Amino acid sequence: MDAFRHAMDKLGVRGRIIATDITTASPAFHRADEGILVPMAGRIEYVPTLLDIVKKRNIGLLVPLTDLDLRSIARQAQQFVELGCAPMLGSEDAVLLCRDKTRLNEHLQQAGLETIRTVSLHAFRRRPFYPCFVKPIRGSASVGSAVIHNERDLNAHVATFGELLIVQDYVPGREYTVDVYRTRDGEVRCVVPRQRLVVRSGEVEKGITVKDRELMETAAKLAGQLNGIWGVFCCQCRRTDGGPPRYFEVNPRFGGGAPLAIAAGANLPLYVIQEVLGMDVSAQIGAFTDRLLMMRYDEAVYTQIDDVTALPGYDSPQFR
């Protein structure tokens, strides 16, 4: 939100940032210019509620930040457009492709990119290989992801997270997230690789930008294969010493570590606003600071609460 505010100031654009959530116990809810409670993303009332907010507040840009509502918003994108609001995400087909890791792996292979072997749990049980890496077919925030070393561990994991899992080769080595900006006409204008050094609950805690030509070229090639996606998204790969980057995931939204790319000079919110307003997008490939290290720490937001019983975790603490 701060980065979007700075981008608006840089462009001399007046605007307000409105955050939605299912609870007021959300830091973003209180850091926005206005916070609005909405139903959970899976509820049938969710998209109509967003449309009502867009209409009443004259919203010009909608930026989803989690995986939970991407498909439902993509399916109804035209309704937002008709209200003068641009949802920053891909078509429903593109979102579904990115969310289905098995299909995505096949798609990337067909594009000539190096990937990590990915099979269904059913196929894995016919021809197992260990160690392996398992995660939900449509997972998020690393929930249900783990390195598995034997059948006993696999059975215990399935008992906890269910059968809707994919299995991949466990590939040691460095891991990278690459932030990309792709315009509506499919032109890749910004590519920023960043190495994930320390990860907590699926989000990078320590990371560093890497101006690596091969990473940038392969990520741009990947972006060229994702027809229907526009705006900011990120892709992930692993790489061993001397080996090519092997891609395994695409998130069709801002990645949690995007503030590092922004701090390095890739002003992703600025590019989004420029394109929505019909301006020239100022992004340039390679225009970011190399080896910029990000070290995150927790920051607190304080607000007075009347009804403490409505707080998540009141009856029983939440752990994540």
C-alpha positions as CSV (number, residue, x, y, z in Angstrom):
1,M,0.0,0.0,0.0
2,D,2.8,2.4,0.8
3,A,4.4,1.6,-2.6
4,F,1.1,2.4,-4.4
5,R,0.9,5.7,-2.4
6,H,4.4,6.6,-3.4
7,A,3.6,5.7,-7.1
8,M,0.5,8.0,-7.1
9,D,2.5,10.8,-5.6
10,K,5.2,10.4,-8.2
11,L,2.6,10.6,-11.0
12,G,0.7,13.5,-9.3
13,V,-2.4,11.3,-9.2
14,R,-5.0,11.7,-6.5
15,G,-6.5,8.5,-5.1
16,R,-7.5,6.5,-2.1
17,I,-6.5,3.0,-1.1
18,I,-9.3,0.8,0.1
19,A,-8.5,-2.6,1.7
20,T,-11.0,-5.4,2.2
21,D,-10.8,-8.3,4.7
22,I,-13.0,-10.6,6.6
23,T,-12.0,-9.2,10.0
24,T,-11.0,-5.8,11.3
25,A,-8.1,-7.5,13.1
26,S,-5.9,-7.0,10.0
27,P,-3.0,-4.5,9.9
28,A,-3.7,-3.6,6.2
29,F,-7.4,-2.8,7.2
30,H,-6.1,0.0,9.4
31,R,-3.2,1.2,7.2
32,A,-5.5,1.7,4.2
33,D,-7.4,5.0,3.7
34,E,-10.5,2.9,4.3
35,G,-11.1,-0.7,5.4
36,I,-14.3,-2.6,4.4
37,L,-15.4,-5.9,5.7
38,V,-16.4,-8.5,3.0
39,P,-17.6,-12.1,3.0
40,M,-15.0,-14.9,2.7
41,A,-13.7,-15.4,-0.9
42,G,-15.4,-18.7,-1.2
43,R,-18.9,-17.3,-0.5
44,I,-21.3,-16.6,-3.3
45,E,-21.7,-13.0,-1.9
46,Y,-18.0,-12.2,-2.3
47,V,-17.8,-10.9,-5.8
48,P,-21.2,-9.1,-5.7
49,T,-19.9,-7.3,-2.6
50,L,-16.7,-6.3,-4.4
51,L,-18.7,-5.0,-7.3
52,D,-20.9,-3.0,-5.0
53,I,-17.8,-1.4,-3.4
54,V,-16.3,-0.7,-6.8
55,K,-19.6,1.0,-7.9
56,K,-20.1,3.1,-4.7
57,R,-16.4,4.1,-4.3
58,N,-15.7,4.6,-8.0
59,I,-12.7,2.2,-7.9
60,G,-10.5,2.2,-10.9
61,L,-8.0,-0.6,-10.1
62,L,-8.5,-3.9,-8.2
63,V,-5.4,-5.7,-7.0
64,P,-5.9,-9.2,-5.6
65,L,-3.0,-10.2,-3.2
66,T,-3.8,-13.8,-2.4
67,D,-4.6,-16.9,-4.3
68,L,-8.0,-17.3,-2.7
69,D,-10.1,-15.1,-5.0
70,L,-8.2,-15.1,-8.3
71,R,-10.4,-17.5,-10.2
72,S,-13.7,-16.0,-9.0
73,I,-12.6,-12.4,-9.9
74,A,-11.2,-13.6,-13.2
75,R,-14.4,-15.3,-14.1
76,Q,-16.4,-12.1,-13.4
77,A,-13.7,-9.7,-14.7
78,Q,-15.9,-8.2,-17.4
79,Q,-18.4,-7.0,-14.8
80,F,-15.6,-5.0,-13.1
81,V,-14.5,-3.6,-16.4
82,E,-18.0,-2.4,-17.2
83,L,-17.9,-0.4,-14.0
84,G,-14.7,1.3,-15.1
85,C,-12.5,-0.9,-12.8
86,A,-9.4,-2.8,-14.1
87,P,-8.8,-6.1,-12.2
88,M,-5.0,-6.7,-12.3
89,L,-4.9,-10.4,-13.1
90,G,-5.1,-12.8,-16.0
91,S,-8.0,-14.5,-17.8
92,E,-9.8,-17.3,-16.0
93,D,-8.0,-19.9,-18.3
94,A,-4.6,-18.3,-17.4
95,V,-5.3,-18.3,-13.7
96,L,-6.5,-21.9,-13.8
97,L,-3.3,-22.9,-15.6
98,C,-1.1,-21.3,-13.0
99,R,-3.0,-22.7,-10.1
100,D,-2.9,-26.3,-11.4
101,K,0.8,-27.2,-10.9
102,T,0.6,-30.4,-12.9
103,R,-0.8,-28.7,-16.0
104,L,1.6,-25.8,-15.6
105,N,4.6,-28.2,-15.5
106,E,3.5,-29.7,-18.8
107,H,2.9,-26.3,-20.3
108,L,6.4,-25.1,-19.4
109,Q,8.0,-28.2,-20.8
110,Q,6.2,-27.7,-24.1
111,A,7.6,-24.2,-24.2
112,G,11.1,-25.6,-23.9
113,L,11.8,-24.6,-20.3
114,E,13.6,-26.7,-17.8
115,T,11.1,-27.9,-15.1
116,I,11.0,-30.1,-12.0
117,R,9.4,-33.5,-12.6
118,T,5.8,-33.3,-11.4
119,V,3.3,-36.1,-11.1
120,S,0.0,-36.8,-9.4
121,L,0.0,-38.7,-6.1
122,H,-1.7,-41.6,-7.9
123,A,1.1,-41.8,-10.5
124,F,3.8,-41.5,-7.8
125,R,2.4,-44.5,-5.9
126,R,2.8,-46.6,-9.0
127,R,6.5,-45.5,-9.4
128,P,7.7,-43.9,-6.2
129,F,10.9,-41.9,-5.9
130,Y,12.5,-40.6,-2.7
131,P,13.3,-38.0,-1.5
132,C,10.5,-36.1,-3.0
133,F,8.6,-32.8,-2.4
134,V,4.9,-32.8,-2.0
135,K,2.4,-30.0,-2.0
136,P,-1.4,-29.5,-2.6
137,I,-2.4,-29.2,-6.3
138,R,-3.8,-25.8,-5.6
139,G,-1.9,-24.8,-2.5
140,S,-0.9,-21.5,-1.1
141,A,1.6,-20.1,1.4
142,S,3.4,-23.4,1.6
143,V,0.6,-25.0,3.6
144,G,0.8,-28.8,3.1
145,S,4.3,-28.6,1.5
146,A,7.0,-30.9,2.7
147,V,10.1,-33.0,1.8
148,I,9.2,-36.7,2.1
149,H,11.9,-39.4,2.6
150,N,9.9,-42.6,2.8
151,E,6.4,-44.2,2.4
152,R,5.7,-43.9,6.1
153,D,6.2,-40.1,6.1
154,L,4.1,-39.9,2.9
155,N,1.2,-41.8,4.5
156,A,1.3,-39.5,7.5
157,H,1.3,-36.4,5.3
158,V,-1.6,-37.7,3.3
159,A,-3.6,-38.4,6.4
160,T,-3.1,-34.8,7.4
161,F,-3.5,-33.0,4.1
162,G,-5.6,-35.3,2.0
163,E,-5.0,-37.0,-1.4
164,L,-5.1,-33.8,-3.6
165,L,-1.3,-33.6,-3.7
166,I,1.3,-33.4,-6.4
167,V,4.7,-34.9,-6.0
168,Q,8.0,-33.5,-7.4
169,D,11.6,-34.4,-7.5
170,Y,13.4,-32.9,-4.6
171,V,15.9,-30.5,-6.1
172,P,18.5,-29.0,-3.7
173,G,20.2,-25.8,-4.5
174,R,19.4,-22.1,-4.6
175,E,15.8,-21.0,-5.0
176,Y,14.6,-17.8,-6.8
177,T,11.4,-15.9,-7.2
178,V,11.3,-13.7,-10.3
179,D,9.0,-10.7,-10.4
180,V,7.7,-9.9,-13.9
181,Y,5.7,-7.0,-15.4
182,R,3.8,-8.0,-18.6
183,T,1.7,-5.4,-20.4
184,R,-1.8,-6.0,-21.7
185,D,-0.4,-6.5,-25.2
186,G,1.9,-9.2,-23.9
187,E,5.2,-7.3,-23.8
188,V,7.5,-8.2,-20.9
189,R,8.8,-4.9,-19.6
190,C,10.3,-5.8,-16.2
191,V,12.1,-8.9,-14.8
192,V,13.7,-9.0,-11.4
193,P,15.1,-12.2,-10.0
194,R,15.6,-12.4,-6.3
195,Q,17.1,-15.3,-4.3
196,R,15.1,-16.6,-1.4
197,L,17.6,-16.9,1.5
198,V,15.2,-17.5,4.5
199,V,11.5,-18.3,4.1
200,R,8.9,-18.2,6.9
201,S,5.3,-19.6,6.3
202,G,5.8,-19.4,2.6
203,E,6.9,-15.8,2.6
204,V,10.5,-14.7,2.1
205,E,12.1,-13.2,5.2
206,K,15.5,-12.6,3.8
207,G,16.2,-12.2,0.1
208,I,18.6,-10.6,-2.4
209,T,18.2,-9.3,-5.9
210,V,20.3,-11.0,-8.6
211,K,21.0,-9.5,-11.9
212,D,21.5,-12.9,-13.7
213,R,21.0,-12.9,-17.5
214,E,19.9,-16.5,-17.7
215,L,17.3,-16.1,-15.0
216,M,16.0,-13.0,-16.6
217,E,15.9,-14.4,-20.2
218,T,14.2,-17.7,-19.1
219,A,11.6,-15.9,-17.0
220,A,10.8,-13.5,-19.9
221,K,10.4,-16.6,-22.1
222,L,8.0,-18.1,-19.5
223,A,6.0,-14.9,-19.3
224,G,5.6,-15.0,-23.1
225,Q,3.9,-18.4,-22.8
226,L,1.2,-17.1,-20.4
227,N,-1.3,-15.6,-22.7
228,G,-4.0,-13.7,-20.9
229,I,-1.9,-12.5,-17.9
230,W,-1.2,-8.8,-17.5
231,G,0.4,-6.8,-14.7
232,V,2.6,-8.1,-12.0
233,F,3.2,-11.8,-11.3
234,C,6.0,-13.9,-10.1
235,C,7.5,-17.3,-11.0
236,Q,9.7,-19.6,-8.9
237,C,12.6,-21.8,-9.9
238,R,15.5,-23.8,-8.3
239,R,19.0,-24.0,-9.6
240,T,22.0,-26.1,-8.8
241,D,25.6,-25.0,-9.4
242,G,26.2,-24.8,-13.1
243,G,22.7,-26.0,-13.9
244,P,19.9,-24.2,-15.7
245,P,17.0,-22.7,-13.7
246,R,14.2,-25.2,-13.3
247,Y,10.8,-23.6,-13.0
248,F,8.0,-25.1,-10.9
249,E,5.5,-22.4,-10.0
250,V,3.8,-19.3,-11.3
251,N,1.7,-17.0,-9.0
252,P,-0.5,-14.7,-11.2
253,R,-0.4,-11.8,-8.6
254,F,2.1,-9.8,-6.6
255,G,4.4,-12.0,-4.7
256,G,5.0,-11.6,-1.0
257,G,8.6,-10.5,-1.7
258,A,7.7,-7.9,-4.3
259,P,8.7,-5.0,-2.0
260,L,12.3,-6.1,-2.5
261,A,12.0,-5.6,-6.3
262,I,10.3,-2.3,-5.7
263,A,13.0,-1.1,-3.3
264,A,15.6,-2.1,-5.9
265,G,14.1,0.3,-8.5
266,A,11.5,-1.8,-10.3
267,N,8.5,0.4,-9.4
268,L,5.8,-2.3,-10.1
269,P,2.9,-0.3,-8.7
270,L,3.9,2.7,-10.8
271,Y,3.8,0.5,-14.0
272,V,0.3,-0.8,-13.1
273,I,-1.1,2.7,-12.5
274,Q,0.6,4.0,-15.7
275,E,-1.0,1.3,-17.8
276,V,-4.4,1.7,-16.3
277,L,-4.3,5.5,-16.9
278,G,-3.2,5.0,-20.5
279,M,0.3,6.4,-19.9
280,D,3.6,5.1,-21.3
281,V,4.9,2.3,-19.0
282,S,8.3,3.5,-17.8
283,A,9.7,0.0,-17.0
284,Q,13.0,-1.1,-18.5
285,I,14.5,-4.6,-18.5
286,G,17.5,-4.7,-16.1
287,A,16.8,-1.3,-14.5
288,F,17.1,-2.4,-10.9
289,T,19.8,-2.6,-8.2
290,D,21.8,-5.8,-8.1
291,R,22.6,-7.5,-4.8
292,L,20.1,-5.5,-2.7
293,L,19.6,-7.5,0.5
294,M,16.2,-7.4,2.2
295,M,15.9,-8.4,5.9
296,R,12.3,-8.4,7.2
297,Y,11.1,-8.0,10.7
298,D,7.6,-7.8,12.3
299,E,6.0,-4.4,12.7
300,A,3.0,-3.8,14.9
301,V,-0.2,-1.9,14.2
302,Y,-2.4,-0.7,17.1
303,T,-6.1,0.0,17.3
304,Q,-8.7,0.2,20.1
305,I,-11.2,-2.7,20.0
306,D,-14.7,-2.7,21.5
307,D,-15.8,-6.3,21.0
308,V,-12.8,-8.5,21.8
309,T,-15.0,-11.7,21.4
310,A,-15.1,-11.1,17.7
311,L,-11.4,-11.3,17.3
312,P,-9.9,-14.3,15.5
313,G,-8.1,-16.5,18.0
314,Y,-10.3,-15.3,20.9
315,D,-11.7,-18.7,21.8
316,S,-8.6,-20.6,20.9
317,P,-5.2,-19.2,19.7
318,Q,-4.3,-19.5,16.1
319,F,-0.9,-20.8,15.1
320,R,0.6,-20.4,11.6
